[in-house]
């Protein structure tokens, strides 16, 4: 199955203001975020990409814009199911104010039980994102082959929840995962299990380019005995 290149959007005006943006309209990349987005085409230059999939929110579309300019033949698809968590009444509030909310402790320690007032639960957020990725994996494989790769630009909590799913981790552990602005997390999906290839990578990504397996490499869906150093 395909390799998913997950990109968190670049640093936004809400990030610098310490605000929980959620789905608030008009949240754009700040100067640093625009520079991060401008560097993305170079970081991904070695990787053939079949498609780009984006959250509908402005900061994600702005992050992918330089990549799409550099690759005018790369099709862009908007996917609502990878939009930011619906934080409901918390959207637009200062994070410093939210630390005193009793629900914040649940969000940090027991997120599978957390549901935002006027918004959605974190379980529902993860479920819709995982469903979207599984369907996009099948679509990309059907149209471009099992070794294809595609880029998906989304949000921190979405990416962390997808990593938890790929690693077989309970959602209650997903706060242990870090996804910085414009970092890249790569997951290769196979018939039996996903492989986490990169987590929160902010550097060179040429090592993710597809390559022919060597004669001693095991099947795609299994890791080498002794730690998986030769796993795909």
PEZITA-V23533 format. One line per field, one symbol per residue. ss: DSSP state (a for helix, b for strand, c for the rest). burial: + if it has 16 or more other ideal C-beta (glycine too) atoms within 10 Angstrom, else -. A space follows every 10 residues. Layout:
BEGIN
ss=???
burial=???
END
This chain:
BEGIN
ss=ccbbbbbbcc cbaaaaacbc ccccccccbc aaaaaaaaaa aaaccccccc cbbbcccaaa aaaaaaaaaa cccccbbbca aacccccaaa cccbaaaacc caaaaaaaac aaacbccccc baaaaaaaaa aaaaaaaaaa aaaaccccbb bbbbcaaaaa aaaaaaaccc aaaaaacccc cccbbbbbbc cccbbbbbbb bccccaaacc cccccccccc cccccccccc cc
burial=++++++++++ +++++---++ +++---+-++ --++-+++-+ --++--+-++ +++++-++++ ++++++++-- +--+----+- +++++++--+ +-+------- ------+--- +--+-+--++ ++--++++++ -++--++-++ +--+--++++ ++++++++++ +++++++--- +--+--+-+- +++++++++- ---++-++++ +---+--+-- ---------+ ---------- ++
END
